[in-house]
Amino acid sequence: MELHASVVINGLPALLRGAATTLYVCSAGIALSLLVGVALTIAGQSRFRLLRWYVRLHISFARGTPLFVQVMIVYYLAPSLAAGLSPLSAGILALSLNSAAYGSEIMRGALSSIPKGQLDAARALSMSRWRIWRRILLPQVFVLMLPPMTFEFAGIVRASAILSVIGVTELTRAGVQIVASTYRPIEVWIAVGTMYFLMIFTIGAISRRLENSMRLLRSA
C-alpha cells in the first residue's frame, strides 16, 4: 500500500483549523465546567434536600449515560431554551455539563483533604458560609484540583470528537471532510491521530509537572 504525503500536506491547513477549534471548544468547556462544578459542590453540601437531590441526579446521569446521548440531548433541547444557539455553543455546553460532574467529585475529594481545624477556626471567628468558601476553601481546592483537572481536560479533548456528529468542524470532522474529497483515509486518519496524540501528550506533560510542583509544595 502506497501512502501519499501530499494528501496530508494539502489538508494540513484544514486539520490545523480543526485542531484549533478542538482546543477552543475544550478550553471553553473546562472553564465552564469549573464554574458548574463549584456550584454543584456547594449545592451538594446545602441544607436544602432538593438541591442535594439535583446534584446526585446530575452526577449520576452524566456518569451513567453515554456522552454521545448527552450531546444529542443538549443539541436538540438547547435551541428551545436559548434561540439561536449554535452547534459550537451546544457542544461546549454538553462537554461542560458532563465534565462538571467529574469536576464536582474531584472538588469533593480536594475538600476532604483540607484539615477540619481550618473550618472550626473560621466558624469560631463567626465567618459566614460564603466567606469561608471564598477565603479559605476555594483557594486551596483549586490548587489541589489542578493536576486531576488537567487529566480531565485530556479526556475532554478525546471526547470532543463526538461533536463532529452535530456539525462542529473540529479535528475529527475536518478529517472526515478531507477523506470525502481525497478518498485517502489512511493518510488522513494517521495525521488526525498524530495531532490528537500530540495535544494529549502535551497536556499530560503539563499535568505531571503540576503534580511534581504540588508534591514539592506539600513537602516544603
N, C-alpha and C positions, 0 to 999 in steps of 0.2 A: 504494500500500500504506500503510495507516494503522498507526502504531505507538502502543502503549498504555503510557505511562509507569507507570500504576498496577500493571502486571504486575511491573515491577522494584521499585517501592516496596513492594508487598506481599511480594515474595520476598526483599527485602534482608536481613532478619534471618537467613534460612537461608543466603544467599550469604555473609554475614559470618562465620557459624559455619563454613561450608566453607572460607573463606579462612584463618580461624584454625587450622583443622585442617591445611590445607596448610602453613602456616608452621611449625606444631609438628612435623609429620612431616619436613619438610625440615631444620629446625634439629637435630632428634634424629639424622637421617640423616647430616648433615655432621659432627656431633660424633663419632658412632661411626665414620664413615669416616676421620677423622683418626687415631683410635686404631689402626684396622686398617691404615691407610696407613703409619703409623710401623712397625708390626710387619712389614709386607710389605717395607718399605725395608731394615730391619735384617736380615731373613731373606734378602733378595736379595743381601746382602753377606756372608752367612755362609760359613764354610768347609765346611759340610755340603751336599753336592750335592743331597740330597733336598729340602731347604728351598729352595734356589735353583730347583729344577725346579718346585716347587709355586708359587712366586711367578710364574714365567713362565707357568705354566698358568692361574693366577688372572687375571692381567692379559690374557692372550690371549683367554680365554673372555669376560671382561667387555667387552672392546673388540670382540670378533668375533661376538657374538650379540646379537639384539635385546633391549632392556631388558624388553619385554613377556614374552619367553620366560623371562628370569631371574626376573621377578616370579612367574610361574606356577610355576616350579620351587620357589622358596622357599616359596610359599604352600601347595603340596601336600606338600612334603617336611618343612617345619618342624614340623608337629604330631607327626610320628613321632619327631622328635628332642627336642622340648620340648612336652609335653602342655599343652593349654590356651592355646597361643599364638594371640592374636587376629589378625584380618586387619590391624589397625593395626600391631601389632608386626612381623608378617611383612613388611608394606610398608616399614617403617623399615629392617628388616634387609636387604631386597633392594636398596633405594636405597643403603644404606651400603656394601654389598659391591661394588656397581657403581662407586660414586664412589671407593672406596678404591683401585681400580686406577688411576684417573686421578690421584688424590692422591699415590699412590706415585711415579708418573712425575714429577709436579710437584716432589715432595720430592727425587727423584734429581737433577733439574735444579738445585734450590737447593743441594744438597750439592756439586755440581760447581763452583759459583761461590765456594765457601769456599776461601781460599788454602791450598794444601797445606802451607805452612810451619807453620800452626797445628797440624796433626796431627803433623808431625815434632817440633815443640816439646813437645807433650803426651806423645808416646812417649818423648822424651828425658828427661822428668820421671818416667818409669815409671808413668804414669797407666793405669789399667785401661781395657779397651774400653768397659765400661758407664759409667765416669766421663767418658770422652771424649765419649760420646754425650750424657750428661746435662748436663755442664757447658759443653761447647764447641759441639757440633754442633747439637743440637736447639733451643737458644735462638735461634741465628742462622737456622736453617732455617725455624722458624715465622714469623719476621719476613719472610723472603724469600717465603714461601708465601702470605702474606695476600692480596695483590692477585689472583693467579690463582685462589685458592680461593674468593674472593667470586664470580668468574665461574662457577666450578664450582657454587656454591650457586644461582646463577641458573638454571643448566642443570638442577639437581635440581628447582627449582620448576616448570619447564616439564614435566619428565619425570614429576612426581608425578601428573599427570592419569591416567596409566596405572593407578594404584592404584584408580581407580573400578571397574575390572573385578573386583576381589576384594572389593568391598563396603565400601571405606573411603569415608566420606562427606566427601570433601574438596571443593574448589570445583567441579570438573567434575561430580562425582556430584550435588552439590546442584543444579547447573544442570539436569541430566537429570531429577531428581525434580520440579523446578518446571515444566519443559516438559511432563512427563507429566500434570501436574494442571491446567495452564492452556492447553495446546495453542498457546502463543505462543513459538515457538522463536527468532525473530529478536531480539526484545527481550531475552530471557534470555541468548542467546549473545553479544550485544553487551555486555551488562553483565558477563558472565563474562570475556570477552576484555579489557575495560577494567580489571577488577580484576587479572588476570594482568599486564597491561602496567604498571600502577602498582607492583605488587610488584617486578617485574623492573627497571623503570626506577629505583626507589629503591635496589635492590641494586647496579645499575650505577653510580649516582652515588657510593655509598659506596666501591665499588671504585676509581673514578677518584680520589677523594680519598686513598685509601690509597696508590695509585701515586704521586701527587704528593708525598705525605709521604715515601715511600721515596726518591724522587728527590732531595728536599731533604736527607735524612739522608746519602745517599751523597756528595753534593756538598759537604757541610759539612766 
